[in-house]
Amino acid sequence: MSIQNSQQAWFNTSVGQYLQAKEQVLYDQAVVDLFGFNALQMGELPLDLLRNSRIPNRYRSSTYKVAALNNHLYCEDDFLPLADMSLDLLLLPHRLEFSERPHQVLREAARVMIPEGHLLISGFNSISLWGVKAGLKKIFARQSAFPWNGQFIALTRMKDWLALLGFEIVSVNMCCHVPPFEQATWQERSAFMDKFGEKCCAVFGGVYFIVAKKRVPGMTSLKPNWKKPVLATTLITRPTSSRPAQFRPTDLNTSNKNLK
């Protein structure tokens, strides 16, 4: 089975559907308040993560051609065929843990994004039950399939990489606290772990979701002062001359005598 077919097959499983449902909610909440002109979603995740975005130009790209996805671009993540500072919003759902050069992917993301642009990343958490399963698969299985063959990146390391590239972390959310059971019945029995995990041990969620903003040193964003009125509330008329603008009757009589 090819790589792209194995990915799509896993996304169609019960645990894959569970992951997609959780991540769709996080992306929908994040993109609705982000503005700009150009947005790009990368990867083979079969979800429209930009469906709630109000950015007019929304695109999709992937490494492989997948019939189920309506892609506009096919390219590698580490060398994007895009101009510098051309994107306002970039989505990287589960791209870094399956890339051979995740640092280069982030450098390309920083290159193509405008100052104050937003980068959204979702990745598998290495210190979770999902990460434990991936580690066991690599030890005991000769060849692990997607997604357990990826190099899961710890959240702290991801934050360090983003900080080195000039990104400011806006928010971090965790989801998928239910263990990655393959059987749907076990997932239903463990559904209570989502609420419990969010309140008590959110850091051990199977997936982390990061919203980061690109910062440029020495650049200050100008914001209008909406509280200051544009025009003065009280208009004061000022004379254009030191002499009065109207004639007095005595002035009119004097002028007539001079004409005679």
C-alpha positions as CSV (number, residue, x, y, z in Angstrom):
1,M,0.0,0.0,0.0
2,S,1.3,3.5,-0.9
3,I,2.0,6.1,1.7
4,Q,-1.0,8.3,0.6
5,N,-3.3,5.3,0.6
6,S,-2.2,4.2,4.1
7,Q,-2.8,7.7,5.4
8,Q,-6.3,7.9,3.9
9,A,-7.1,4.4,5.2
10,W,-6.1,5.4,8.7
11,F,-8.2,8.6,8.6
12,N,-11.2,6.5,7.7
13,T,-10.8,4.3,10.9
14,S,-12.7,5.1,14.1
15,V,-9.7,6.5,15.8
16,G,-8.9,8.6,12.7
17,Q,-12.4,10.0,12.6
18,Y,-12.2,10.8,16.3
19,L,-9.0,12.8,15.7
20,Q,-10.5,14.7,12.8
21,A,-13.6,15.6,14.8
22,K,-11.5,17.1,17.6
23,E,-9.1,19.0,15.4
24,Q,-11.9,20.4,13.2
25,V,-13.4,22.2,16.2
26,L,-10.0,23.8,17.2
27,Y,-9.3,25.0,13.7
28,D,-12.8,26.4,13.2
29,Q,-12.5,28.4,16.4
30,A,-9.1,29.8,15.5
31,V,-9.4,30.8,11.9
32,V,-12.7,32.7,12.2
33,D,-11.0,35.7,13.9
34,L,-7.9,35.8,11.6
35,F,-7.9,38.1,8.7
36,G,-5.8,38.8,5.6
37,F,-5.8,38.0,1.8
38,N,-4.1,34.6,1.3
39,A,-4.4,31.4,3.4
40,L,-2.9,28.0,2.7
41,Q,-3.7,24.6,4.2
42,M,-0.9,22.0,3.7
43,G,-1.0,18.2,4.0
44,E,-3.2,15.2,3.3
45,L,-5.6,15.7,6.2
46,P,-9.1,15.2,4.6
47,L,-10.7,18.2,6.3
48,D,-11.5,21.7,5.2
49,L,-9.8,23.5,8.0
50,L,-10.3,26.9,6.4
51,R,-14.1,26.6,6.0
52,N,-14.7,29.2,8.8
53,S,-12.1,31.6,7.6
54,R,-13.1,35.0,6.2
55,I,-9.9,35.3,4.2
56,P,-10.9,35.6,0.5
57,N,-8.1,33.5,-1.1
58,R,-8.0,30.1,0.5
59,Y,-5.8,27.3,-1.0
60,R,-4.8,23.7,-0.3
61,S,-1.5,21.9,-1.1
62,S,-0.2,18.4,-0.5
63,T,2.8,16.3,-1.4
64,Y,0.8,13.6,-3.0
65,K,-2.1,13.7,-5.4
66,V,-5.2,12.4,-3.6
67,A,-8.4,12.1,-5.5
68,A,-10.5,12.9,-2.4
69,L,-8.8,16.3,-1.9
70,N,-9.4,19.4,-4.0
71,N,-5.8,20.6,-4.0
72,H,-4.5,23.7,-5.8
73,L,-0.8,22.9,-5.4
74,Y,1.5,19.9,-5.1
75,C,4.8,20.5,-3.5
76,E,7.2,19.6,-0.7
77,D,6.8,21.3,2.6
78,D,10.5,22.2,3.0
79,F,10.7,24.1,-0.3
80,L,7.6,26.1,-1.0
81,P,7.1,27.6,-4.5
82,L,5.8,30.8,-3.0
83,A,7.1,34.3,-2.9
84,D,8.5,35.9,0.3
85,M,5.8,37.3,2.6
86,S,2.9,36.2,0.5
87,L,0.7,34.4,3.1
88,D,-1.3,35.8,5.9
89,L,-2.3,32.4,7.3
90,L,-0.6,29.0,7.1
91,L,-1.9,25.7,8.4
92,L,0.4,22.8,9.1
93,P,-1.8,19.9,10.4
94,H,0.5,17.0,11.2
95,R,3.2,18.0,8.8
96,L,6.3,18.4,11.0
97,E,6.3,14.9,12.6
98,F,6.3,13.3,9.2
99,S,8.9,15.5,7.6
100,E,12.5,14.6,7.1
101,R,13.5,18.2,7.8
102,P,11.0,19.8,10.2
103,H,13.4,22.7,10.9
104,Q,13.5,23.6,7.2
105,V,9.7,23.4,7.0
106,L,9.4,26.0,9.8
107,R,12.0,28.2,8.1
108,E,10.0,28.1,4.9
109,A,6.9,28.9,6.8
110,A,8.6,32.0,8.3
111,R,9.8,33.0,4.9
112,V,6.5,33.0,3.1
113,M,4.5,34.6,5.9
114,I,4.0,38.3,6.2
115,P,4.9,40.1,9.5
116,E,2.1,39.6,12.0
117,G,0.9,36.6,10.0
118,H,-0.4,33.5,11.8
119,L,0.9,30.0,11.8
120,L,-1.4,27.1,13.0
121,I,0.2,23.8,13.9
122,S,-1.3,20.5,15.1
123,G,0.9,17.6,16.0
124,F,1.0,14.4,18.0
125,N,2.1,14.8,21.6
126,S,5.1,12.6,22.4
127,I,4.3,12.6,26.2
128,S,0.8,11.1,25.8
129,L,-0.7,7.6,25.4
130,W,-0.5,8.3,21.7
131,G,3.2,8.8,22.0
132,V,3.6,5.7,24.1
133,K,1.8,3.6,21.4
134,A,4.1,5.1,18.7
135,G,7.1,4.1,20.8
136,L,5.9,0.6,21.4
137,K,5.1,0.2,17.7
138,K,8.6,1.1,16.7
139,I,10.1,-1.3,19.2
140,F,8.0,-4.4,18.6
141,A,6.8,-3.9,15.1
142,R,9.1,-4.4,12.1
143,Q,7.3,-1.7,10.1
144,S,4.8,0.6,11.7
145,A,2.2,2.2,9.7
146,F,0.8,5.8,9.7
147,P,0.7,7.6,12.1
148,W,2.9,5.6,14.4
149,N,5.8,5.8,12.0
150,G,6.2,9.6,12.6
151,Q,8.7,11.3,14.8
152,F,6.5,12.8,17.4
153,I,7.8,16.2,18.6
154,A,7.4,17.4,22.2
155,L,5.5,20.5,22.8
156,T,8.4,22.2,24.6
157,R,10.7,21.6,21.7
158,M,8.2,22.9,19.2
159,K,7.9,26.1,21.2
160,D,11.7,26.5,21.3
161,W,11.9,26.1,17.5
162,L,9.2,28.7,16.9
163,A,10.8,31.2,19.3
164,L,14.1,30.9,17.4
165,L,12.4,31.8,14.2
166,G,10.7,34.8,15.6
167,F,7.2,33.4,16.3
168,E,5.2,34.4,19.3
169,I,3.0,31.7,20.8
170,V,-0.6,33.1,21.0
171,S,-2.3,30.1,22.4
172,V,-1.9,26.3,22.9
173,N,-4.7,23.8,23.2
174,M,-4.7,20.0,23.8
175,C,-7.2,17.5,22.6
176,C,-7.6,13.7,22.1
177,H,-7.3,12.5,25.7
178,V,-9.0,9.2,24.8
179,P,-6.4,6.5,24.2
180,P,-6.0,5.6,20.5
181,F,-8.1,2.5,20.6
182,E,-8.8,0.9,17.3
183,Q,-12.2,-0.4,18.4
184,A,-15.1,2.0,18.3
185,T,-16.7,0.4,21.4
186,W,-13.6,1.1,23.5
187,Q,-13.6,4.7,22.4
188,E,-17.2,5.2,23.4
189,R,-16.5,3.7,26.8
190,S,-13.5,6.0,27.3
191,A,-15.3,9.2,26.1
192,F,-15.3,10.5,29.6
193,M,-11.5,10.9,29.5
194,D,-11.8,13.9,27.3
195,K,-13.5,16.0,29.9
196,F,-11.4,14.6,32.7
197,G,-8.2,15.2,30.7
198,E,-9.1,18.8,29.8
199,K,-9.6,19.7,33.5
200,C,-7.0,17.7,35.3
201,C,-4.1,16.7,32.9
202,A,-4.4,18.6,29.7
203,V,-0.7,18.4,29.0
204,F,-1.1,14.7,28.3
205,G,-3.5,15.1,25.4
206,G,-2.7,13.1,22.3
207,V,-2.6,16.2,20.1
208,Y,-1.4,19.8,20.7
209,F,-2.7,22.7,18.7
210,I,-0.6,25.9,18.5
211,V,-1.5,29.3,17.2
212,A,1.7,31.4,16.6
213,K,2.2,34.9,15.2
214,K,5.3,36.0,13.2
215,R,7.0,38.9,14.8
216,V,9.6,41.1,13.1
217,P,12.2,42.9,15.4
218,G,12.0,46.6,15.4
219,M,8.6,46.7,13.7
220,T,5.7,48.4,15.5
221,S,2.2,47.9,14.3
222,L,0.2,51.1,14.0
223,K,-3.4,51.0,15.3
224,P,-5.9,53.8,14.9
225,N,-7.0,55.7,18.0
226,W,-10.7,55.1,17.8
227,K,-11.3,57.1,21.1
228,K,-9.9,60.3,19.7
229,P,-12.5,62.3,17.7
230,V,-11.5,63.2,14.1
231,L,-13.1,66.6,14.3
232,A,-13.3,69.0,17.2
233,T,-16.6,68.9,18.9
234,T,-16.9,72.7,19.2
235,L,-16.1,74.9,16.2
236,I,-15.0,78.5,16.9
237,T,-15.2,81.0,14.1
238,R,-12.3,83.4,13.8
239,P,-12.4,86.7,11.9
240,T,-10.2,86.9,8.8
241,S,-9.5,90.6,9.3
242,S,-9.1,93.0,12.2
243,R,-11.7,95.4,10.7
244,P,-15.4,94.5,11.0
245,A,-17.0,92.8,8.0
246,Q,-20.2,95.0,7.9
247,F,-20.5,98.7,7.1
248,R,-22.0,101.0,9.6
249,P,-24.5,103.7,8.4
250,T,-22.0,106.4,9.2
251,D,-19.5,104.8,7.0
252,L,-22.0,104.8,4.1
253,N,-22.7,108.6,4.5
254,T,-19.0,109.4,4.6
255,S,-18.4,107.5,1.3
256,N,-21.2,109.4,-0.4
257,K,-19.7,112.8,0.6
258,N,-16.4,111.8,-0.9
259,L,-17.9,110.9,-4.2
260,K,-19.5,114.4,-4.4
